[in-house]
């Protein structure tokens, strides 16, 4: 069986990728086990339920990554001493 290697940058990205693989696995399992004449409807139910969750989680991860990247420079600029000395 072929294998796939995927590189990810963050743990959140890894989680979304694992959710996508789980979604595909779920769709294939439903397609393989649904009675004749019901395969499309069964797969559509999975796509609407699990697929919607996958898209929502993926979008949330992308927005959070952007927010984290935007906040990072602000955090660096505002922290730490400014070199002021106290006369003693």
Helices and strands as residue ranges (DSSP letters): H 11-33, H 39-46, I 47-51, H 52-78
